[in-house]
Amino acid sequence: MREGTAVPSNPAYTVEQISIPTGATVNEYLSPDGTVFAVSWRGPRPPDLSQLLGSYFAEFQTAAAAPRAQRGPLLVRTESLVVETSGHMRDLRGRAYLPALLPSGVTADEIK
């Protein structure tokens, strides 16, 4: 990934925006102590989720492999991780966050 630029955000966190070689833009949400508690992305191709999710990737893979009753957007919700993906060809987007690490007063709706 290439270095990002700071994006104006809530005082409870900062957002670093990163452009990656696939053409996607990734936003990393950081708490005041520098902990990444969420990421979001949008672009023509999805980013490397193993890189974005780090140690949570195996948990994501296991949950995502479970049978689903529908086609369409993917929603993975475990005890420690939420991942949502949607979009259509050449306009894919998603977000992932750790509910337990959301800073006080910050809601999942702010992760875009």
C-alpha positions in Angstrom: 0.0 0.0 0.0 1.1 3.6 -0.6 1.2 6.2 2.1 -2.1 7.9 2.8 -3.3 11.3 3.6 -5.3 12.4 6.7 -9.0 12.9 6.1 -11.0 15.2 8.4 -12.9 13.1 11.0 -14.5 12.9 14.4 -12.3 14.1 17.3 -12.5 10.5 18.7 -10.5 9.2 15.8 -8.6 10.0 12.6 -8.9 8.6 9.2 -5.9 7.8 6.9 -6.9 7.5 3.2 -4.7 5.2 1.1 -4.7 4.5 -2.6 -3.7 1.0 -3.5 -2.5 -0.4 -6.8 -5.8 -2.2 -7.6 -7.3 1.3 -8.0 -9.2 1.1 -4.7 -9.2 3.7 -1.9 -8.8 2.3 1.6 -9.7 4.3 4.7 -8.1 3.3 8.0 -9.8 4.5 11.2 -7.4 5.1 14.1 -8.2 5.7 17.7 -6.3 8.4 19.5 -3.7 5.8 20.7 -3.1 4.8 17.1 -5.1 1.5 17.1 -6.8 0.7 13.8 -10.4 -0.2 14.8 -11.9 -0.1 11.3 -11.2 0.0 7.6 -13.4 0.8 4.6 -12.7 0.5 0.9 -14.1 1.3 -2.5 -12.8 0.6 -6.0 -13.0 -1.4 -9.2 -11.5 -4.5 -7.4 -11.4 -5.5 -3.8 -8.3 -4.9 -1.7 -6.3 -7.8 -0.3 -8.5 -8.6 2.7 -5.8 -10.8 4.3 -3.6 -7.7 4.5 -6.4 -5.4 5.7 -7.8 -7.8 8.3 -4.5 -9.1 9.5 -4.9 -11.6 12.4 -8.8 -11.4 11.9 -8.6 -12.8 8.4 -8.9 -16.5 9.4 -12.0 -15.6 11.5 -13.5 -13.8 8.5 -12.7 -16.7 6.1 -14.4 -19.2 8.4 -17.5 -17.1 8.8 -17.7 -16.1 5.1 -17.6 -19.8 4.1 -20.8 -20.6 6.1 -23.8 -21.3 3.8 -25.9 -18.3 3.0 -29.5 -18.2 2.1 -29.2 -15.3 -0.4 -27.0 -13.8 -3.1 -25.9 -10.2 -2.8 -24.1 -8.3 -0.2 -21.9 -10.2 2.2 -22.4 -9.6 5.9 -20.1 -11.4 8.3 -20.7 -10.8 12.0 -18.7 -12.7 14.7 -18.2 -11.9 18.3 -15.2 -9.7 17.5 -15.5 -8.7 13.8 -18.0 -7.2 11.4 -17.3 -7.2 7.6 -19.8 -5.9 5.0 -19.2 -6.0 1.3 -21.4 -4.8 -1.6 -21.4 -3.2 -5.0 -21.3 -4.3 -8.5 -18.7 -4.9 -11.2 -16.1 -2.1 -11.1 -17.6 -0.4 -8.1 -17.0 -2.6 -5.1 -17.1 -1.4 -1.5 -16.9 -2.6 2.0 -16.1 -2.0 5.5 -14.7 -4.0 8.5 -14.7 -3.0 12.1 -14.0 -4.4 15.6 -17.1 -3.4 17.7 -15.2 -3.8 21.0 -12.6 -1.2 19.8 -14.9 1.5 18.6 -14.0 4.6 20.6 -16.5 5.9 23.0 -19.3 7.8 21.3 -18.4 6.4 17.8 -21.0 4.3 16.0 -20.6 1.8 13.1 -22.6 4.3 10.9 -19.5 6.6 10.9 -17.4 3.9 9.1 -17.9 4.7 5.4 
